[in-house]
Amino acid sequence: MNDKNDNNFMMLVAFNLFLLMVGLLLFVLAAVVTTAQSAEYTGKVVGVSDGDTLTLLVPDGASYRQVKVRLGEIDTPESRQPFGERAKQTLSDLAYNKPARVVVQDTDKYGRTVGRVYVGATDVNAEMIRQGAAWAYRQYLKDQSLLRLEAEAKAAKRGLWALPEAQRMPPWEWRHGGSAKAVPAPTAPVLSAPPAATASGGFSCSGKRYCREMTSCEEARFYLNTCGVGSLDGNHDGVPCEVLCR
């Protein structure tokens, strides 16, 4: 009888120990997930790959390491899209060579840290949308206020929203085969030809990429500021084609 009671007691102790271990394991896993979700990086922006990707240099013990950061909840034109280079320049103006803080949201399939980037008090993700350099990324959107900022930028025709409608293709559509409709094929430069007129009597983005193709300072400014042709501003002072825009 005593042996049976001893066995029952040992089984009860073993069962309780098992429950305790499971509880501790769940607690540790929850702590890990919470830590990952609330993680932050603080460092200096040392590189800008495109309008929504930058490189942050962060402390790592006695040295430093680079963290590739994809700005969360926004999507900017690809480099070959109209305004692609201009979006990259906008992100550079906001963050390059500046101290920044990244609130981590996720890690994407390319291994990049996805997060909200802050430079001082500036929410860089939101500011990109406010300036008309990015769309709110519907597929991954959590902050609904970004849609309001996008609508305001569109109404004010800021940045990419000043482009003709046919050239304002969301990058997620471009990446899925819509590129043929977004940008006309580049044409051979004709130096003496006047710029194509839009319905409003202005200029339109075409295949021009160099100062020798510009007919006036006004046209050069349009291609730099609206079409995002960064090659017109070789010294990055905001003034295109100094020969024309003295």
PEHUQUI-V908679 format. One record per residue. N is the residue number from 1. RES is the residue in three letters. PHI is phi in whole degrees, 0 to 359 (* if undefined). PSI is psi in radians with two decimals (none if undefined). Layout:
# PEHUQUI-V908679
n=N res=RES phi=PHI psi=PSI
n=N res=RES phi=PHI psi=PSI
This chain:
# PEHUQUI-V908679
n=1 res=MET phi=* psi=-0.76
n=2 res=ASN phi=297 psi=-0.66
n=3 res=ASP phi=298 psi=-0.70
n=4 res=LYS phi=294 psi=-0.75
n=5 res=ASN phi=296 psi=-0.67
n=6 res=ASP phi=297 psi=-0.73
n=7 res=ASN phi=297 psi=-0.76
n=8 res=ASN phi=297 psi=-0.70
n=9 res=PHE phi=296 psi=-0.76
n=10 res=MET phi=295 psi=-0.66
n=11 res=MET phi=294 psi=-0.68
n=12 res=LEU phi=294 psi=-0.73
n=13 res=VAL phi=297 psi=-0.77
n=14 res=ALA phi=297 psi=-0.69
n=15 res=PHE phi=294 psi=-0.72
n=16 res=ASN phi=294 psi=-0.66
n=17 res=LEU phi=295 psi=-0.67
n=18 res=PHE phi=298 psi=-0.81
n=19 res=LEU phi=298 psi=-0.66
n=20 res=LEU phi=296 psi=-0.74
n=21 res=MET phi=294 psi=-0.71
n=22 res=VAL phi=297 psi=-0.75
n=23 res=GLY phi=299 psi=-0.74
n=24 res=LEU phi=295 psi=-0.69
n=25 res=LEU phi=297 psi=-0.78
n=26 res=LEU phi=297 psi=-0.67
n=27 res=PHE phi=296 psi=-0.77
n=28 res=VAL phi=296 psi=-0.76
n=29 res=LEU phi=298 psi=-0.74
n=30 res=ALA phi=297 psi=-0.69
n=31 res=ALA phi=294 psi=-0.69
n=32 res=VAL phi=296 psi=-0.80
n=33 res=VAL phi=297 psi=-0.77
n=34 res=THR phi=297 psi=-0.74
n=35 res=THR phi=297 psi=-0.75
n=36 res=ALA phi=297 psi=-0.71
n=37 res=GLN phi=289 psi=-0.52
n=38 res=SER phi=259 psi=0.18
n=39 res=ALA phi=294 psi=2.60
n=40 res=GLU phi=224 psi=2.63
n=41 res=TYR phi=242 psi=2.47
n=42 res=THR phi=231 psi=2.26
n=43 res=GLY phi=188 psi=-2.72
n=44 res=LYS phi=240 psi=2.37
n=45 res=VAL phi=283 psi=2.04
n=46 res=VAL phi=246 psi=-0.03
n=47 res=GLY phi=199 psi=2.58
n=48 res=VAL phi=230 psi=2.01
n=49 res=SER phi=276 psi=-0.71
n=50 res=ASP phi=200 psi=-2.87
n=51 res=GLY phi=291 psi=-0.28
n=52 res=ASP phi=227 psi=0.36
n=53 res=THR phi=221 psi=2.27
n=54 res=LEU phi=222 psi=2.96
n=55 res=THR phi=243 psi=2.23
n=56 res=LEU phi=250 psi=2.27
n=57 res=LEU phi=266 psi=2.04
n=58 res=VAL phi=239 psi=2.65
n=59 res=PRO phi=297 psi=2.50
n=60 res=ASP phi=216 psi=1.48
n=61 res=GLY phi=69 psi=-2.16
n=62 res=ALA phi=272 psi=-0.05
n=63 res=SER phi=231 psi=-2.71
n=64 res=TYR phi=225 psi=2.78
n=65 res=ARG phi=218 psi=2.77
n=66 res=GLN phi=263 psi=2.42
n=67 res=VAL phi=238 psi=2.12
n=68 res=LYS phi=279 psi=2.20
n=69 res=VAL phi=240 psi=2.19
n=70 res=ARG phi=260 psi=2.09
n=71 res=LEU phi=297 psi=2.16
n=72 res=GLY phi=282 psi=2.63
n=73 res=GLU phi=70 psi=0.11
n=74 res=ILE phi=231 psi=2.81
n=75 res=ASP phi=216 psi=2.25
n=76 res=THR phi=249 psi=2.80
n=77 res=PRO phi=304 psi=2.46
n=78 res=GLU phi=293 psi=2.80
n=79 res=SER phi=301 psi=-0.51
n=80 res=ARG phi=269 psi=-0.05
n=81 res=GLN phi=274 psi=2.73
n=82 res=PRO phi=305 psi=2.39
n=83 res=PHE phi=76 psi=0.07
n=84 res=GLY phi=297 psi=-0.84
n=85 res=GLU phi=291 psi=-0.59
n=86 res=ARG phi=292 psi=-0.64
n=87 res=ALA phi=297 psi=-0.71
n=88 res=LYS phi=299 psi=-0.73
n=89 res=GLN phi=294 psi=-0.64
n=90 res=THR phi=297 psi=-0.77
n=91 res=LEU phi=296 psi=-0.67
n=92 res=SER phi=299 psi=-0.77
n=93 res=ASP phi=299 psi=-0.62
n=94 res=LEU phi=281 psi=-0.58
n=95 res=ALA phi=229 psi=-0.45
n=96 res=TYR phi=299 psi=2.34
n=97 res=ASN phi=66 psi=0.41
n=98 res=LYS phi=239 psi=2.65
n=99 res=PRO phi=293 psi=2.44
n=100 res=ALA phi=217 psi=2.75
n=101 res=ARG phi=237 psi=2.34
n=102 res=VAL phi=242 psi=2.09
n=103 res=VAL phi=270 psi=1.95
n=104 res=VAL phi=288 psi=2.31
n=105 res=GLN phi=250 psi=-0.59
n=106 res=ASP phi=190 psi=3.13
n=107 res=THR phi=234 psi=2.22
n=108 res=ASP phi=275 psi=3.14
n=109 res=LYS phi=292 psi=-0.24
n=110 res=TYR phi=266 psi=0.05
n=111 res=GLY phi=85 psi=0.13
n=112 res=ARG phi=277 psi=2.54
n=113 res=THR phi=286 psi=2.21
n=114 res=VAL phi=258 psi=2.26
n=115 res=GLY phi=191 psi=3.11
n=116 res=ARG phi=265 psi=2.25
n=117 res=VAL phi=254 psi=2.32
n=118 res=TYR phi=235 psi=2.29
n=119 res=VAL phi=243 psi=1.86
n=120 res=GLY phi=62 psi=-2.24
n=121 res=ALA phi=269 psi=0.01
n=122 res=THR phi=273 psi=2.17
n=123 res=ASP phi=278 psi=1.76
n=124 res=VAL phi=296 psi=-0.71
n=125 res=ASN phi=303 psi=-0.87
n=126 res=ALA phi=294 psi=-0.65
n=127 res=GLU phi=293 psi=-0.60
n=128 res=MET phi=300 psi=-0.73
n=129 res=ILE phi=290 psi=-0.75
n=130 res=ARG phi=299 psi=-0.62
n=131 res=GLN phi=277 psi=-0.01
n=132 res=GLY phi=79 psi=0.44
n=133 res=ALA phi=257 psi=-0.01
n=134 res=ALA phi=204 psi=2.76
n=135 res=TRP phi=263 psi=2.71
n=136 res=ALA phi=288 psi=2.23
n=137 res=TYR phi=275 psi=1.65
n=138 res=ARG phi=306 psi=-0.68
n=139 res=GLN phi=296 psi=-0.52
n=140 res=TYR phi=240 psi=0.30
n=141 res=LEU phi=285 psi=2.28
n=142 res=LYS phi=242 psi=-0.67
n=143 res=ASP phi=271 psi=1.78
n=144 res=GLN phi=292 psi=-0.30
n=145 res=SER phi=294 psi=-0.35
n=146 res=LEU phi=294 psi=-0.53
n=147 res=LEU phi=294 psi=-0.65
n=148 res=ARG phi=294 psi=-0.75
n=149 res=LEU phi=298 psi=-0.69
n=150 res=GLU phi=296 psi=-0.77
n=151 res=ALA phi=298 psi=-0.68
n=152 res=GLU phi=294 psi=-0.75
n=153 res=ALA phi=296 psi=-0.69
n=154 res=LYS phi=295 psi=-0.76
n=155 res=ALA phi=296 psi=-0.60
n=156 res=ALA phi=273 psi=-0.04
n=157 res=LYS phi=55 psi=0.80
n=158 res=ARG phi=274 psi=2.55
n=159 res=GLY phi=55 psi=-2.22
n=160 res=LEU phi=298 psi=-0.36
n=161 res=TRP phi=286 psi=-0.11
n=162 res=ALA phi=274 psi=-0.17
n=163 res=LEU phi=289 psi=2.72
n=164 res=PRO phi=303 psi=2.57
n=165 res=GLU phi=304 psi=-0.65
n=166 res=ALA phi=296 psi=-0.35
n=167 res=GLN phi=259 psi=0.10
n=168 res=ARG phi=257 psi=1.00
n=169 res=MET phi=274 psi=2.22
n=170 res=PRO phi=305 psi=2.41
n=171 res=PRO phi=299 psi=-0.52
n=172 res=TRP phi=293 psi=-0.48
n=173 res=GLU phi=283 psi=-0.70
n=174 res=TRP phi=303 psi=-0.79
n=175 res=ARG phi=292 psi=-0.29
n=176 res=HIS phi=254 psi=0.57
n=177 res=GLY phi=98 psi=0.20
n=178 res=GLY phi=266 psi=0.10
n=179 res=SER phi=296 psi=-0.53
n=180 res=ALA phi=297 psi=-0.50
n=181 res=LYS phi=271 psi=-0.29
n=182 res=ALA phi=278 psi=-0.65
n=183 res=VAL phi=225 psi=2.26
n=184 res=PRO phi=294 psi=2.65
n=185 res=ALA phi=298 psi=2.43
n=186 res=PRO phi=302 psi=2.45
n=187 res=THR phi=251 psi=2.76
n=188 res=ALA phi=296 psi=2.36
n=189 res=PRO phi=294 psi=2.38
n=190 res=VAL phi=238 psi=1.85
n=191 res=LEU phi=295 psi=-0.55
n=192 res=SER phi=270 psi=-0.12
n=193 res=ALA phi=281 psi=2.42
n=194 res=PRO phi=288 psi=2.72
n=195 res=PRO phi=295 psi=2.58
n=196 res=ALA phi=294 psi=2.43
n=197 res=ALA phi=268 psi=2.53
n=198 res=THR phi=264 psi=-3.13
n=199 res=ALA phi=297 psi=-0.47
n=200 res=SER phi=272 psi=0.02
n=201 res=GLY phi=87 psi=0.13
n=202 res=GLY phi=265 psi=-2.63
n=203 res=PHE phi=257 psi=2.90
n=204 res=SER phi=228 psi=2.61
n=205 res=CYS phi=289 psi=2.28
n=206 res=SER phi=223 psi=-2.51
n=207 res=GLY phi=269 psi=0.11
n=208 res=LYS phi=289 psi=2.40
n=209 res=ARG phi=224 psi=-0.16
n=210 res=TYR phi=231 psi=2.71
n=211 res=CYS phi=299 psi=-0.56
n=212 res=ARG phi=294 psi=-0.26
n=213 res=GLU phi=267 psi=-0.13
n=214 res=MET phi=275 psi=2.49
n=215 res=THR phi=259 psi=-0.20
n=216 res=SER phi=199 psi=2.86
n=217 res=CYS phi=296 psi=-0.66
n=218 res=GLU phi=300 psi=-0.75
n=219 res=GLU phi=294 psi=-0.70
n=220 res=ALA phi=297 psi=-0.73
n=221 res=ARG phi=296 psi=-0.66
n=222 res=PHE phi=298 psi=-0.81
n=223 res=TYR phi=293 psi=-0.59
n=224 res=LEU phi=287 psi=-0.90
n=225 res=ASN phi=278 psi=-0.57
n=226 res=THR phi=259 psi=-0.73
n=227 res=CYS phi=270 psi=-0.22
n=228 res=GLY phi=74 psi=0.50
n=229 res=VAL phi=276 psi=1.53
n=230 res=GLY phi=293 psi=-0.33
n=231 res=SER phi=294 psi=-0.26
n=232 res=LEU phi=282 psi=-0.26
n=233 res=ASP phi=240 psi=1.31
n=234 res=GLY phi=296 psi=-0.55
n=235 res=ASN phi=260 psi=0.13
n=236 res=HIS phi=56 psi=0.68
n=237 res=ASP phi=259 psi=0.10
n=238 res=GLY phi=87 psi=-0.06
n=239 res=VAL phi=248 psi=2.07
n=240 res=PRO phi=277 psi=2.68
n=241 res=CYS phi=44 psi=1.24
n=242 res=GLU phi=305 psi=-0.46
n=243 res=VAL phi=297 psi=-0.61
n=244 res=LEU phi=270 psi=-0.63
n=245 res=CYS phi=254 psi=0.95
n=246 res=ARG phi=283 psi=none
